[in-house]
Amino acid sequence: MTIKASRGIRVAVIYDPERKPRPIWFDLDGEKATVTEVCYFWTSHVGKALINHYSVNTDRGLYELQLNVLEQKWLLKNPENK
């Protein structure tokens, strides 16, 4: 599977008031990729927007999800399996 650029995706998330949002699954080419582990979490800024980065392991491989907190949009970036 090849993903050439980041793209917007659907993500199911648990919002816990005492923790950061946690992705549960996301839509990958029309199929559900279940998140089995959040390996790493870090933040960055693009202008005024806070970006939450999640390195996640799924039943389909390793992916990076990004949440633009200001716009509440998710992006899929840098999949391991190409």
Secondary structure, DSSP 4 states (H G I P E B T S, - for coil): ----S-EE--EEEE--TTS--EEEEEEETTEEEEEEEEEEEEEEEETTEEEEEEEEEETTEEEEEEEETTTTEEEEE--S--
